[in-house]
Amino acid sequence: MFMYKRIRDMREDNDKTQAQIAEILGIKQQQYSRYENGTDEIPLHYIIVLARYYNVSLDYLVGLIDTPRKLN
């Protein structure tokens, strides 16, 4: 469940709306909302897109580490 909070926090820290992130992922805002709320499991390929978008490592985005690392 930690990952869902992290993706929400990343979105909010970057002053983006759910609709804006959903557009980046090519999905509807309602579906993205279910990912953030943990109602639906977010597919790995979307997590990769988000990591690239936010320029953070996957291990940070999914909650394995607490300090963000930039992608190379």
Secondary structure, 3 states (H helix, E strand, C coil): CHHHHHHHHHHHHCCCCHHHHHHHHCCCHHHHHHHHHCCCCCCHHHHHHHHHHHCCCHHHHCCCCCCCCCCC
